[in-house]
Amino acid sequence: MNDKKASRPTKRDWPVTIFWLALPAAALLVYALSQRWWVGVAVFVLGFAAFAIWAQRTGRLDRME
């Protein structure tokens, strides 16, 4: 059975969506302002690490498949 409602994001998922849109934008903005590639990479890596910690503490990793 193909249940389309199960695959649709819920209202609880909006922080994750915003994060995945904002993280690359923030990394590109920081890179453009600093003109150093490693600063943009550092922002991306630190942002991803912060997301992973937040997702683990809030239990969102249990729902991600």
Long-range contacts (C-beta under 8 A, 24 or more apart in sequence): 16-55, 16-60, 19-47, 19-51, 23-47, 23-48, 23-51
